[in-house]
Amino acid sequence: MATAQPDRAFHIVFAVFPDMTQLDFTAPHQFLSRMPGSRTTVASLFGGPVPAEGGLVIGVTERLADVAACDLLCVPGGMSATKVALDQAFLGEIRRLAATARYVTSVCTGSLILGAAGLLVGKRAACHWGWHELLPLFGAIPDTDRVVRDGNVITGGGVTAGIDFALTVIAEVAGPEVAETMQLGFEYAPAPPFNSGHPSIARPEVVARCRAGFAKAAAQRQAEAEQAAARLTS
């Protein structure tokens, strides 16, 4: 178990960006920001307000360049993730912070951004099930587990997996008892009204409908991911 040093807090940094899926960020943030002995920074490329999907605005963020270092770096995902994967300034800050972070992490398609930063080569990684096939472009090995660890890289699957990811990290850093107590405190006891949270269990017609929705963005995401991957080898 990697605990924070007694003379300083375990520093968590969420690197956010416009049009991210807010639950990729807010779900793990809710848990990790309450982890004993920690402090949390929310940072973006330019600082200030950052709009997320659905009109929610993250009102206060620091500039990534002003964050000297962190113990844990977390990158959320969203439909703009492959666009962000082409932003060399953002990727540069991710690489800089990842170089000295104890843990490099992501939720959902945030793993595509880690991949574009060259941080997943040869590593197993999770991603939203709809975009798993993009991971090998960055030399990553797709893993269908809800939370995947490979060395100091911990990646969560799609969106709501961010809670499982956060509890996994808390158990690692602060201990299982702390994680269990926080799970109870937040009453995290999933009992979904429908058994359709993954294509392996959803009805075929529901899977088809969901895939059809993803297909609208597939060509653009594929092109952006390929362009980002090409920059890794250029």
ABEGO torsion letter per residue (X at the ends): XBBBBAABBBBBBBBBBBGBBAAAAAAAAAAAAABBGBBBBBBBAAEEBBBBBGGBBBABBBBAAABABBABBBBBBEAAAAAAAABAAAAAAAAAAAAABABBBBBEAAAAAAAAAGAABGBBBBBBAAAAAAAAAAGBBBBABABBBBEABBBBBBGAAAAAAAAAAAAAAAEAAAAAAAAAAAGBBBBBABBAABAAABBAAAAAAAAAAAAAAAAAAAAAAAAAAAAAAX
